[in-house]
Amino acid sequence: MLAAMSLDGLRVAITGAARDTGRLLAEAFAQHRAQVFLSARDLSAAERVADAISRQGPGRAAAFRCDLAVPDSVRVFAAALAERTDHLDVLVNNGAPYLDGDDLGDVSDDEIEGAVAAGGTGTMLVTKHLLPLLRASARPDIVNMISACGEVGHRRSGAHPAFYAAKHAHAGFAQILSYRLRPAGIRVISLFPPDFVQEGTRQAGHDLTARSVVDCVLFAVGQPRDCFIREFHFEQVRQPHP
C-alpha cells in the first residue's frame, strides 16, 4: 500500500477562506504544519481566521484580500502573494458566492453578475496569475472546489441558475487544465460535492459534511506524485429539490 506524503511545510493558498468550508480547509492544512495563505473579500474576516490559526499552530497563516469578481483585486492578491513566497505548492480554488433561487428573477442583476464573475472568470484569473508560483514548486497541485451543480444533468440543488452557470464554467476550465498541465507534473484535482452541511453526523444515511469534503482534499493532495486523482464525485443522500 502506498503511504501518503507529508503535508508539513507545504505552501497553500486558499480563496474564500474566511468562513465555512474555506476556513475548515485552512485549519486542516495548518494542522498538518502547512503554511497557509488565505484570502477573502473581507480582509478583517480573513485576518481573524489567520490569527486564530497561527495562535493555535502548528502551521502558520497569513491573510489577504481578494474579491474574485474584480480582476484588479485578483491581480493585487497574486502580486502580494508573490512578494511573500517564491513558490506555491497547492492552490485551492474554493471562493465562489452561493445563490439560492429557482427563478432567474429571484436575485438581482448585480448578484447574477457577481456570481458568474467570481466563480467563473475570477477562478480562471487567480489560477492564471498564481500559475508561475505553482510551476516553481516541486509538487504543485490545483484543487477545485466545484459542486455537483457543475455536473451535466444535475438538477437536485435549489441553487440559482447563475450558480449552476458559474460551476459549469469552473468544471470546464478544470477539465482542460488537467489535460494541459499534466505534462508539467501539475495535478488538477476537482471535487463535485452535492449540497452538504457544515456540521453533522458522518454516517451513511446522513448528509455529506464539510469535514468529509475537506478530508478528501487532504487525501488527494497527500498522494504520491504518480497518483493523479482528477475528480471526486459523491452520492447524494438528500432528497431531490422539487
Buried (B, 14 or more C-beta within 10 A) or exposed (E): EEEBBEBEEBBBBBBBBBBEBBBBBBBBBBBBBBBBBBBBBEBEBBBBBBEBBBEEEEBBBBBBBBBBBBBEBBBBBBEBBBEEBEBBBBBBBBBBBBBEBEEEEBBEEEBBEBBBBBBBBBBBBBBEBBBEBBBEBEBBBBBBBBBBBBBEEBEBBEBBBBBBBBBBBBBEBBBEBBEEBEEEEBBBBBBBBBBBEEEBEEEEEEBBBBBBBBBBBBEBBBBEEEEBBBBBEBEBEBEEEE
